[in-house]
């Protein structure tokens, strides 16, 4: 999971400066602010920070990114940090030369390290520091909120439509109150860390993914579509609690919206899938937004939206926005809105869950 804060952004700026120094002075490669010149082409690069208990760094070729563990910021000496950065740069260069075959630590990677005169201190960077005594980062209060919301969502499997609807609303109210409490407690001295989590991916973003994108906003995250190579990712930005729940919800919706559409398609073969999915997203978000306005004032909701906007702008500094101009089938749109207005979020799907227990739309 990627993570951001003002302190971490300062750390990233330092890492980027170290990256430029290593690439230009040690590798002899001309480097600019966001790209470096390698074998006749300009190659983009980025550096991010992530949270993980099992690895210290990795290189992600789809996005030309090097990622370092945030623990290094607090626990590692400068030399160790630079060696791990060199290690990932070698993965980057090896990948540019040899492709996917160079992403492991075998011959292509080792020969690249030797070519640039890096010894085992770099090629074996993962063994240079002892992290056995590091404490895992756990926010017990946030975990309790996540579990409480999940338990309420489980009640939405009830055969009683009123009980199912009430459970959905109660779950959202709990999450709303939690975020309002965080907003009230926030001060200039308290720096809140921002998490980025990839919740879905695929070859092409569809109207279903756009509907999930809209629904996820009601869980107090900022969803963003990212594209790299021939794959897209749906990412969410927000607090630890909100991003955890957004992942939980998105996995359910990815299956459930497809299932609902196939059922409706049998009854109405000419239904437009794009318009239907758009309607589902609108119907659900309108229902939840109306309930949120009943629970708190517009001023508080605007303040929460401003916080989300600040968070996503901190992470995606060059974020662009696109507006869909597709022509809608009004019949399919209205049907989708009706379905969305009655949609409840059930627990995450298990492969052995009987289909009848997954019914989430009360007709």
ZAMARGU-4260 file (C-alpha; in steps of 0.2 Angstrom, whole numbers, plus 5000, padded with zeros to 4 digits):
<rodrens>
0) 5000/5000/5000 | 5007/5017/4995 | 5007/5030/5009 | 5009/5049/5009 | 5011/5064/5021
5) 5020/5080/5021 | 5035/5071/5030 | 5035/5057/5017 | 5034/5069/5002 | 5049/5078/5009
10) 5057/5060/5010 | 5052/5057/4992 | 5060/5073/4987 | 5076/5068/4995 | 5076/5051/4987
15) 5073/5059/4970 | 5088/5070/4973 | 5098/5054/4977 | 5091/5045/4962 | 5098/5059/4950
20) 5115/5060/4959 | 5117/5041/4957 | 5111/5040/4939 | 5121/5055/4933 | 5137/5053/4944
25) 5138/5034/4946 | 5130/5027/4931 | 5135/5042/4919 | 5118/5044/4912 | 5111/5061/4909
30) 5096/5064/4920 | 5082/5077/4920 | 5069/5081/4934 | 5057/5068/4929 | 5066/5058/4915
35) 5083/5051/4911 | 5091/5048/4894 | 5095/5030/4891 | 5100/5022/4874 | 5092/5035/4863
40) 5076/5038/4873 | 5070/5048/4887 | 5063/5036/4901 | 5051/5043/4914 | 5054/5039/4932
45) 5045/5041/4949 | 5048/5037/4967 | 5035/5032/4980 | 5034/5026/4998 | 5024/5011/5003
50) 5020/5001/5019 | 5024/4983/5020 | 5031/4971/5033 | 5041/4959/5021 | 5050/4969/5009
55) 5061/4985/5009 | 5059/4991/4990 | 5053/4986/4973 | 5053/4992/4955 | 5036/4993/4946
60) 5039/4993/4927 | 5022/4997/4921 | 5023/5014/4929 | 5042/5016/4929 | 5042/5018/4948
65) 5054/5014/4962 | 5046/5011/4979 | 5054/5011/4996 | 5047/5006/5012 | 5043/5020/5024
70) 5052/5011/5038 | 5069/5016/5030 | 5064/5034/5033 | 5065/5031/5052 | 5076/5016/5054
75) 5090/5015/5041 | 5106/5025/5039 | 5108/5036/5024 | 5121/5024/5016 | 5108/5009/5018
80) 5094/5019/5010 | 5106/5024/4995 | 5111/5006/4993 | 5093/5000/4992 | 5089/5014/4980
85) 5104/5008/4969 | 5097/4990/4970 | 5081/4996/4963 | 5089/5007/4950 | 5098/4991/4944
90) 5082/4982/4942 | 5076/4997/4932 | 5091/4997/4920 | 5091/4978/4919 | 5072/4979/4914
95) 5076/4992/4901 | 5089/4981/4893 | 5081/4964/4895 | 5063/4966/4899 | 5053/4955/4911
100) 5066/4942/4912 | 5077/4954/4922 | 5065/4957/4936 | 5072/4943/4947 | 5089/4943/4956
105) 5097/4931/4943 | 5109/4933/4929 | 5103/4948/4920 | 5101/4958/4936 | 5118/4953/4943
110) 5127/4956/4926 | 5119/4974/4926 | 5126/4977/4944 | 5143/4971/4938 | 5142/4982/4923
115) 5141/4998/4934 | 5153/4991/4947 | 5141/4988/4961 | 5147/4975/4973 | 5136/4963/4984
120) 5132/4977/4995 | 5120/4983/4982 | 5115/4967/4973 | 5111/4960/4991 | 5104/4976/4998
125) 5090/4967/5006 | 5102/4958/5018 | 5112/4973/5023 | 5101/4978/5038 | 5093/4968/5051
130) 5074/4972/5053 | 5070/4958/5065 | 5066/4970/5079 | 5055/4982/5069 | 5037/4984/5076
135) 5023/4981/5064 | 5013/4997/5061 | 4995/4993/5068 | 4982/5006/5071 | 4970/4996/5083
140) 4957/5010/5083 | 4956/5010/5065 | 4955/4991/5063 | 4940/4991/5076 | 4931/5004/5065
145) 4934/4993/5049 | 4927/4978/5058 | 4912/4987/5065 | 4907/4993/5047 | 4910/4976/5040
150) 4898/4968/5053 | 4885/4981/5049 | 4887/4977/5030 | 4885/4958/5034 | 4867/4962/5041
155) 4863/4968/5023 | 4861/4950/5018 | 4845/4950/5028 | 4829/4943/5019 | 4820/4958/5027
160) 4822/4973/5015 | 4819/4986/5029 | 4833/4977/5040 | 4845/4976/5025 | 4842/4994/5021
165) 4844/5000/5039 | 4861/4990/5040 | 4868/4999/5025 | 4863/5016/5031 | 4870/5012/5049
170) 4887/5007/5041 | 4888/5023/5031 | 4883/5033/5047 | 4897/5025/5057 | 4910/5029/5044
175) 4903/5047/5042 | 4905/5050/5061 | 4922/5042/5061 | 4928/5054/5047 | 4919/5069/5056
180) 4929/5065/5072 | 4945/5064/5063 | 4941/5081/5055 | 4937/5089/5072 | 4953/5082/5079
185) 4965/5087/5065 | 4977/5101/5070 | 4992/5108/5061 | 5003/5099/5074 | 4995/5082/5070
190) 5000/5076/5053 | 4988/5063/5046 | 4996/5050/5034 | 4987/5047/5017 | 4986/5029/5010
195) 4984/5024/4992 | 4977/5006/4988 | 4974/4998/4972 | 4958/4989/4973 | 4954/4983/4955
200) 4964/4981/4939 | 4961/4975/4921 | 4964/4978/4903 | 4951/4990/4900 | 4940/5001/4912
205) 4922/4999/4908 | 4905/5007/4913 | 4905/4995/4928 | 4921/5001/4934 | 4915/5019/4932
210) 4900/5014/4943 | 4911/5007/4956 | 4922/5023/4955 | 4906/5033/4960 | 4900/5022/4973
215) 4917/5022/4982 | 4916/5040/4984 | 4903/5037/4997 | 4916/5028/5008 | 4926/5044/5010
220) 4940/5040/4998 | 4946/5048/4981 | 4946/5035/4968 | 4957/5037/4953 | 4960/5027/4937
225) 4979/5025/4933 | 4985/5018/4917 | 5002/5009/4914 | 5006/4999/4898 | 4991/4989/4893
230) 4983/4988/4910 | 4973/5000/4921 | 4971/5001/4940 | 4957/5008/4950 | 4966/5016/4965
235) 4959/5024/4981 | 4967/5038/4991 | 4962/5042/5009 | 4964/5037/5027 | 4969/5019/5032
240) 4951/5015/5038 | 4943/5021/5022 | 4955/5013/5010 | 4953/4996/5019 | 4934/4997/5017
245) 4935/5003/4999 | 4945/4988/4994 | 4932/4977/5003 | 4918/4985/4994 | 4926/4986/4977
250) 4929/4967/4977 | 4911/4964/4980 | 4904/4976/4968 | 4916/4970/4954 | 4906/4953/4955
255) 4889/4959/4960 | 4886/4973/4947 | 4890/4960/4933 | 4878/4948/4941 | 4864/4960/4943
260) 4866/4966/4924 | 4865/4948/4918 | 4849/4945/4928 | 4841/4961/4921 | 4847/4957/4903
265) 4837/4941/4903 | 4821/4952/4907 | 4825/4966/4895 | 4837/4960/4881 | 4839/4978/4873
270) 4846/4985/4889 | 4861/4996/4887 | 4875/4990/4899 | 4884/5007/4899 | 4868/5017/4904
275) 4862/5004/4916 | 4879/5004/4925 | 4879/5023/4925 | 4862/5022/4933 | 4867/5010/4946
280) 4881/5022/4952 | 4869/5037/4952 | 4855/5028/4961 | 4866/5022/4975 | 4876/5038/4978
285) 4860/5048/4978 | 4853/5037/4991 | 4868/5038/5002 | 4871/5057/5000 | 4854/5061/5005
290) 4856/5051/5021 | 4872/5059/5024 | 4864/5076/5023 | 4851/5071/5036 | 4864/5065/5048
295) 4875/5081/5047 | 4876/5098/5040 | 4881/5103/5022 | 4895/5113/5030 | 4903/5097/5037
300) 4901/5087/5021 | 4909/5101/5011 | 4924/5101/5024 | 4926/5082/5021 | 4926/5084/5003
305) 4939/5098/5004 | 4950/5086/5014 | 4948/5072/5001 | 4953/5085/4988 | 4969/5090/4997
310) 4973/5072/5000 | 4972/5067/4981 | 4981/5082/4975 | 4995/5078/4987 | 4997/5061/4979
315) 4992/5065/4961 | 5000/5082/4958 | 4996/5081/4939 | 4979/5073/4940 | 4968/5076/4925
320) 4949/5075/4925 | 4939/5068/4910 | 4920/5070/4908 | 4910/5056/4899 | 4900/5062/4884
325) 4892/5046/4880 | 4874/5046/4874 | 4863/5038/4887 | 4848/5026/4885 | 4836/5034/4897
330) 4826/5018/4900 | 4842/5008/4904 | 4848/5023/4915 | 4832/5024/4925 | 4832/5005/4927
335) 4850/5006/4934 | 4845/5020/4946 | 4831/5010/4953 | 4843/4995/4955 | 4856/5006/4963
340) 4844/5014/4975 | 4840/4997/4982 | 4858/4991/4982 | 4866/4985/4998 | 4884/4981/5000
345) 4886/4963/5006 | 4902/4955/5013 | 4917/4951/5002 | 4913/4937/4990 | 4920/4920/4994
350) 4922/4907/4980 | 4911/4894/4989 | 4897/4906/4994 | 4880/4899/4988 | 4873/4911/4974
355) 4856/4913/4983 | 4865/4921/4998 | 4873/4934/4987 | 4857/4943/4982 | 4859/4961/4986
360) 4846/4970/4977 | 4828/4970/4985 | 4815/4971/4970
</rodrens>
